[in-house]
């Protein structure tokens, strides 16, 4: 399973292949940000800042004929079952602003749990690269603190026992707040009652979180980062 899902019409590729996508021409009000240069800059900044972590994986996906790019960087730390992850996105067709979020990946299933908020790094205007770099550096320095919070939360999640009726109530909240769709609620129920992975058979909030992140893989790429953050925050608020 993957923490970066490619939907119909999308494709996975290597970082250097991002440089093959033609960059649109700038205008007075729009300065495009290269998919490749964005990815390369974030890899370099994050490896410099996260000195106690090792980059163990990077995945890139394109959609809309290369106009949208989505990526996840994965760093190994001291935690055996969690990786610090950095998700980001970019567009050439003005369909979305640059976005960055920090989180954790569960190694056994590559589920992605994003914590806190999606930071809109910068709209595509003049001085975009200078401001993007400053915002990225500031947010990356917070990433270790955010990751430590996820590690601490994971223990609280594992300690929160859930009976089916409590899980069904959480499903209702996720649906009522438009985090999951009606179709996804049915899949979420099935994931909860019949987990895809034996590691999530325990009836606790951690298993429910992973059932939720599994279901969110079917979200449209443009909204998946926000959905992950909303789901994580909702469940953390119900510990």
C-alpha positions in Angstrom: 0.0 0.0 0.0 1.1 3.5 -0.6 1.0 6.8 1.3 0.8 8.6 -2.0 -2.1 7.4 -4.1 -2.3 8.0 -7.9 -5.8 8.4 -9.2 -7.1 7.9 -12.7 -4.9 9.9 -15.1 -2.1 10.4 -12.6 1.4 8.9 -12.7 4.2 8.3 -10.3 7.7 9.4 -11.3 11.2 10.2 -9.9 12.3 13.6 -8.7 14.5 14.3 -11.7 11.7 13.5 -14.1 9.7 16.5 -12.6 12.2 18.7 -14.5 10.8 17.4 -17.8 7.4 19.0 -17.2 7.2 22.3 -19.1 7.0 25.3 -16.9 4.3 27.8 -17.9 5.3 31.4 -18.8 5.1 33.9 -16.0 2.8 37.0 -16.1 2.6 40.2 -14.1 0.4 38.5 -11.5 1.6 34.9 -11.7 5.1 33.4 -11.2 5.1 29.6 -11.6 7.1 27.5 -9.2 8.9 24.6 -10.8 7.8 21.2 -9.5 11.4 20.0 -9.7 13.0 23.0 -8.0 10.4 23.0 -5.3 11.0 19.3 -4.6 14.8 19.7 -4.8 14.7 22.7 -2.4 12.5 20.9 0.1 14.6 17.8 0.1 17.8 19.9 0.6 16.3 22.1 3.4 14.7 19.2 5.2 17.8 17.0 5.2 19.8 20.0 6.5 17.4 20.7 9.3 16.4 17.1 10.3 20.0 16.1 11.2 18.8 13.3 13.5 16.8 11.7 10.7 17.6 9.9 7.5 15.7 10.4 4.2 14.5 6.9 3.4 11.9 7.6 0.7 10.5 10.2 -1.6 7.4 9.8 -3.8 6.1 12.1 -6.5 2.9 12.0 -8.4 1.5 14.2 -11.2 -2.1 14.8 -12.2 -3.9 16.9 -14.8 -1.2 16.3 -17.5 1.5 17.4 -15.1 -0.2 20.6 -14.0 -0.6 19.3 -10.4 2.1 17.7 -8.4 1.9 15.9 -5.0 4.8 14.5 -3.0 5.7 12.8 0.3 9.2 12.7 1.8 9.8 10.1 4.5 12.5 10.3 7.2 13.6 7.5 9.6 14.2 8.4 13.2 14.4 6.4 16.4 10.8 5.3 16.2 10.4 1.7 14.9 6.9 2.0 13.5 6.6 5.6 12.6 8.4 7.8 10.1 8.4 11.6 10.0 6.7 12.6 6.8 6.6 15.8 4.8 3.8 16.2 2.3 3.6 19.0 -0.2 1.9 20.0 -3.4 2.2 22.5 -6.3 0.3 23.4 -9.5 1.0 25.0 -12.8 -2.7 25.7 -13.7 -3.5 27.9 -10.6 -5.8 25.2 -9.3 -4.2 25.3 -5.9 -1.6 27.2 -3.9 1.6 25.6 -2.7 0.9 23.6 0.4 3.1 21.8 3.0 2.1 19.6 6.0 4.0 17.5 8.5 3.0 14.1 9.8 3.8 10.5 10.3 3.8 7.4 8.2 3.0 4.0 9.7 5.6 1.6 8.3 3.5 -1.5 8.1 0.9 0.0 5.8 2.3 3.4 4.7 -0.8 5.2 6.0 -0.2 8.9 6.3 -1.4 10.8 9.4 -0.9 14.6 9.0 -0.9 16.7 12.2 -1.8 20.3 12.9 -2.5 22.2 9.7 -1.7 22.5 6.0 0.5 25.5 5.6 -0.1 27.5 2.4 3.5 28.3 1.7 3.0 31.0 -0.9 0.7 32.0 -3.8 2.5 32.2 -7.1 3.4 35.9 -7.1 6.7 38.0 -7.2 9.3 37.1 -4.6 7.7 33.7 -4.3 11.0 31.8 -4.0 12.4 34.0 -1.2 9.2 33.8 0.8 8.7 30.1 0.1 12.2 29.3 1.4 11.7 31.3 4.6 8.3 29.7 5.3 9.5 26.2 4.6 12.5 26.6 6.9 10.3 28.0 9.7 7.8 25.2 9.4 10.4 22.4 9.1 12.0 23.5 12.3 8.6 22.9 13.9 8.3 19.5 12.3 10.3 17.6 15.0 8.0 19.0 17.7 4.9 18.1 15.6 6.3 14.6 15.1 7.1 14.2 18.8 3.4 15.1 19.4 2.2 12.5 17.0 4.4 9.9 18.7 3.0 10.8 22.1 -0.5 10.9 20.7 0.0 7.4 19.2 0.4 6.0 22.7 -2.7 7.8 23.9 -4.6 6.5 20.8 -3.5 3.0 21.6 -4.6 3.3 25.2 -8.1 4.6 24.2 -10.3 1.5 24.0 -13.2 1.7 21.6 -16.4 -0.4 21.5 -18.2 -0.6 18.2 -20.8 2.0 19.2 -18.1 4.5 20.0 -16.4 3.8 16.7 -19.7 4.3 14.9 -20.2 7.7 16.7 -16.8 8.8 15.4 -17.8 7.7 11.9 -20.8 9.9 12.2 -18.7 12.9 13.2 -16.3 12.3 10.3 -19.2 12.2 7.9 -21.1 15.1 9.6 -18.0 17.3 9.2 -17.6 16.3 5.6 -14.3 14.7 6.2 -15.5 11.4 4.7 -18.1 10.9 2.1 -21.2 8.6 2.3 -19.4 6.0 0.2 -16.3 6.3 2.4 -18.3 5.8 5.6 -19.3 2.3 4.4 -15.6 1.5 3.6 -14.6 2.9 7.0 -17.1 0.7 8.8 -15.7 -2.3 6.9 -12.1 -1.4 7.7 -13.0 -1.0 11.4 -14.8 -4.3 11.6 -12.4 -6.2 9.3 -9.0 -4.5 9.4 -6.8 -4.9 6.3 -3.8 -5.4 8.6 -3.6 -7.7 11.7 -1.7 -5.0 13.5 -4.9 -2.9 13.7 -7.2 -5.6 15.1 -7.0 -4.1 18.6 -10.1 -2.2 19.4 -8.6 1.2 20.1 -8.4 4.7 18.7 -5.1 4.0 16.9 -6.7 1.2 14.9 -9.6 3.6 14.1 -7.2 6.3 13.0 -5.5 3.9 10.6 -8.8 2.7 9.3 -9.7 6.3 8.6 -6.4 7.1 6.9 -6.8 4.0 4.8 -10.2 5.2 3.6 -8.9 8.8 2.9 -6.6 7.4 0.2 -9.6 7.5 -2.1 -10.0 11.3 -1.7 -9.3 13.6 -4.6 -5.6 14.5 -4.5 -6.3 18.3 -4.3 -8.1 17.8 -0.9 -6.3 14.8 0.6 -3.9 16.8 2.8 -6.7 18.9 4.4 -8.8 15.7 5.0 -5.9 14.0 6.7 -5.3 16.9 9.0 -9.1 17.3 9.8 -9.4 13.6 10.6 -6.4 13.5 12.8 -7.4 16.6 14.8 -11.0 15.4 15.2 -9.9 12.0 16.6 -7.2 13.6 18.8 -10.0 15.8 20.3 -12.0 12.7 21.2 -9.3 11.0 23.2 
